[in-house]
């Protein structure tokens, strides 16, 4: 447990700033030596460590010294690691410590409130997102400089797995940490004087026109477009059945079924899926189906179109989940001004989990000699998936949330009536 006596005292700040100074020294050396992962790790530690002081305007505002020291350990361990692979594993596992530190800051410096299980999930998602960001920057550096710091798809996947698994462990540590350490003491300076309302700005998204109204064609035309797309999906399934193409059937048939889910939910529960939303969902899954049916193997750019579009659907689901938890669970609060950031985090981490799932299926397929419905296609495929997923998440977080408000309110009302999430 943290040493309470140091929090709010100069001793805690001194110890934390000493740790930061060590990070700066090692990070500077790594930059001069051209060590990409060590440089990225050090830069991330410094940015996170400076947040309390910047927000509270006090040199005494620092993370608990134990947290800062734990965040430094992977960096120091990497400097004595015997080879590049070991250094990378150590640093990516260390992303969990940084995710824990950032979660402590969010919990202590904003109005965000988590239940214990959500705090564990949040640390895990943050660790996965941090690792994905590092991997993307390293991959981009490899492309520009012609280096091979990340040598293969398998290598980057094991790095992401290490970060995610360590993040889950760190999330459990956060739970144990927070039981005996109240939220208002998560930083070493008092939060008096912080404008609490700065994180409570309400999002002005009510009263927006629906997606059905914003599209340049009428609702009737939108309905017919949905039927045409469904017919196309059905034709793909029929052709695959006739040619005994089980892989296409496995991929396309579920996508055809997904197009009917909004209609079923509207009829069964009265959820307001307007024709614009249904067309959006149907178009996204149809483009994916067309890719798996024919185009993916013949055109790489199609893959870069479908992934950001799919990410918008994942972001929409994330938004509904976030809003529902916030409104139905008394111990959970996510200020609206921060919701877009949480949506991006949800999509980015989901993308990492998805890639891990595909990687696991590849391992099973190689071991058992069977064909799996999902597969990876090399390092560039994995990294572009992550990049374009993130772009799609940013699009829906920046511009798409108003079109989901009515649907989210209806979902929250139904869940409230059932009483399954309320407490």
Buried (B, 14 or more C-beta within 10 A) or exposed (E): EBEBEBBBBEBBBBBBBBBBEBBBEBBEBBBEEEBBBBBBBBBBBBEBBEBBBEBBEBEBBBBBBBBBBBBBEBBEBBEEBEEBEEBBBBBBBBBBBBBBBBBBBBBBBBBBBBBBEBBBBBBBBBBBBBBBBBBBBBBEBBEEEEEEBBEEBBBBBBBBBBBBBBBBBBBBBBBEBBEEBEBEBBBBBBBEEBEEEEBBEEBEBEEBEBBBEEBEEEBEEBBBBBEEBBEBBBEBBEBBEEEEBEBBBBBBBEBBEBBEEBEEBBEEEEBBBBBBBBBBBBBBBBBBBBBBBEBBEEEEEBBBBBBBBBBBBBBBBBBBBBBBBBBBBEEBBBBBBBBBEBBBBBBBBBBBBBBBEBBBBBEEBEEEEEEBBBEBBEBEBBBBBBBBBBBBBBBBBEEBBBBBBBBBBBBBBBBBEEEEBEE
